[in-house]
Amino acid sequence: MATKNYEIIKIRNGIARQLRDTRISAHLSLAQVEKLSGIPANIIDLLEVGIKPVDLGHLHQLAKAYGKAVKITLI
């Protein structure tokens, strides 16, 4: 069970890093993304550091705010 939890945390942290990197690449502040996405800045921050798991609704809203699409691939 510990291995599964580690894998989930690793995936969550990877998504969090991608979200933060995408925001920074777009030259957007948390406050700007809050206005564009409707997600409170404190929640975006929690998503970007991996504390809060990203749900598909938030992922879709953030991708839209960044002018990006979401692509999920199962490998």
Secondary structure, DSSP 8 states (H G I E B T S, - for coil): -HHHHHHHHHHHHHHHHHHHHHHHHTT--HHHHHHHH---HHHHHHHHTTSS---HHHHHHHHHHTT--------
